[in-house]
Amino acid sequence: MNAQHEIRIALAGNPNCGKTSLFNALTGAHQKVGNFSGVTVEKHEGYLDYKGNRITVVDLPGIYSLTPYSPEEIVTREYLIKEPPDVVVNVLEGSNLERNLLLTTQLMELEVDFLVALNMIDEVEEKGIVIEIKQLQQLLGCHIIPTSAKKSIGLDALLDHVIRVARKDITIRKNKLFFRPGLEASVEKITTILARQKELDGFNPRWLAIKLLENDREVYLEVQHHPVWVKVELALQEALKEAERMHDSEPEILITEDRHAFIRGAMQECVHQPGGLKATPTDYIDMVVLNRILGLPIFLLVVWAIFQLTFTLGAPLMGWLELLFGFIGSTIGPLLPNETLRSIVIDGIIAGVGGVLVFLPNIVLLFVGLSFLEASGYMARAAFVIDRVMHRFGLHGKSFIPMVTGFGCSIPAIMATRTLKSRTDRLVTIMIIPFMSCGAKLPVYVLLTAAFFPPEIAANIMFGIYLLGIVVGLWTALILKKTVMKSDSEPFVMELPPYRWPTLASVFFQAKIKALMYLKKAGTLILGAVIIIWAVSNYPHNSALDRAYTTESNVIAKSGISEVSKKDLAKALELRIKSEQLEYSLAGRAGKVLEPMIKPLGFDWKIGIALVTGLAAKEVVVSTLGTIYSIGQSKDARVELKSILRHDPSFSRATALSLMVFVLLYIPCVAAIGVMKKEVGKWKPVVLYSAYSLSVAWVLSFVVYRIALVML
């Protein structure tokens, strides 16, 4: 224990066991989110004060075992070994114990101080399942506390036991997990050898022995560096020969069999199912949503409904934020007498950063919808439904999980491909993930649909854009699988959790995380970008245009026309001079170089600059447009960006559609490119992919633009 009144606990468990709900119930609002060191796997941490103790709670990623294959399994095992908490709380789903206990057996082998939170005990009782908790405690060698995070059952009892275990008031009993005699003898022999190696004192020697017999690569690399390896290797060879002679098998397989035999025995001895299996609501729902004919249309309908809600509910909230930033700009402007400073604040920061922040409600609503689908258990069904489609393109449903993650952010989605066993499938999935429309692209879609299309069809257009990304991704997978990355697709096996009504706290917590990440990006990366964009859009300054503006203003002022006409002419002159100054700037000159290449897509040089800056982050496309177009506006006629675009002669519905398609498909942000290179291992495939995505974006944007010109 770190200090007398400080306790650190870690929640470990399978996906869908209610672990995160328990974390939310324990820590409430005292939570923060970061990443584990060196990886993009999220680390949720919170704290609570209980009976004079400050208890820090770490919500480890949901995993099925401690075998280090996926990023989640790697960081969980590394954390438990190298940063051991005072207590590990193993969260089990009470109505699905047999699956959950595999991870428990591995925690038992690790011999950490742990408790079991038998979660969802209310569902256990509703289903008539009887669990002999005292008997199960004897088998597992730890205390078991029935809990229900959803109904706040057993939380105090759990915390009381955590404190007692951390203070060593509760002695962890020896568990009943042993292997068959010959295998157990091999484990004990290797354990004895390892226990003599002082350099390995930080590791449990029995756990090391088991992992070596399981051919665990990470443990092999750890032990091979020490002198004891000579003796260990001989013992491993003897164990291999013994397993072959006695069981015609390998130690790795025997260990797995013995774990499952222990679990089956525990289930038979301690868990009593009600007589006669009755159809559950999950069974009835699955008859419809997993139907071969209805499954895919239902999935598309569900996603379409999420976009409808996102746009319908988000539109008024976005309007209020636009009014707020407009009010801020009109209030601050007169307080800044310096013309340059006023331009930086109004044209740069407020127009750029504010232009991105107005889309925060849409971002939050979209992630509330996706979090709801995932927590309810439907997203796992969607993977099975999509599996039939993906097989036709050379992939399987397991690739769908990183693809769905890509709707949030491409970076963790690319990392999530590590769960795919086939290297070919991994590479293909990595190459198609950037075509999934990440959350950073959403502000571009919302801006353009709100500016050029009526609300009743705006959500349909956004749904179509997302669907186009999926179609392009799947066709790209097919091309890769038929040419440079030929291989057979693997069968798809995935657990289908029962349907549950998600706790609102959990859903909104996930949405809050995304909102804070969005705000952080707006206050750092995007803020820096808009200041740079403002600078290159204002400098160098053409003094000749200033002199021309002064001369022509004097002519207008001395003319004999009416005051109304003078005011109109003055506004027109101001806009013309500002536009010419913008074209004279560095941004204008660079844009003019790009313009011939993008002119066939309906883009002018201003859009070209926005697309280049969008390589830093796709939200910067909006902030760039906000900064550039605001600079071109009269200082006494400031309006929101969507109105400016709507009335700009260079913009049209066809341009808007073409731009949405291009932003969807062209090169992802530089951070995603970096992670892609790290996962692929070489620059050549990444460079070729970047050229391919840019080409696809240009061709499809050209097609969409030409069709839209005819039809709209």
Secondary structure, DSSP 8 states (H G I E B T S, - for coil): --BTTEEEEEEEE-TTSSHHHHHHHHHTT-EEEEE-TTS--EEEEEEEEETTEEEEEEE----S-SSS-SHHHHHHHHHHHHS--SEEEEEEEGGGHHHHHHHHHHHHHHT--EEEEEE-HHHHHHTT-EE-HHHHHHHHTS-EEE-BTTTTBSHHHHHHHHHHHHTT-S----------HHHHHHHHHHHHHHHT-GGGTTS-HHHHHHHHHTT-HHHHHHHHTSTTHHHHHHHHHHHHHHHHHHHSS-HHHHHHHHHHHHHHHHHHHHEE--SS----HHHHHHHHHT-TTTHHHHHHHHHHHHHHHHHHHHHHHHHHHHHHHHHHHHHHGGG---HHHHHIIIIIIIHHHHHHHTTHHHHHHHHHHHHHHHHHTHHHHHHHHHHHHHHTTT--GGGHHHHHHTTT-HHHHHHHGGG-S-HHHHHHHHHHGGGS--GGGHHHHHHHHHHHS-HHHHHHHHHHHHHHHHHHHHHHHHHHHHTTT------------------HHHHHHHHHHHHHHHHHHIIIIIHHHHHHHHHHHH-S--HHHHHHHHHHHHHHHHSSS-HHHHHHHHHHHHHHHHHHHHHHSHHHHHHHHHHHHHGGGT--HHHHHHHHHTTT-THHHHHHHHHHHHHTS-TTS---HHHHHHT-TT--HHHHHHHHHHHHHS---HHHHHHHHHHH--HHHHHHHHHHHHHHHHHHHHHHHHHHHHH-
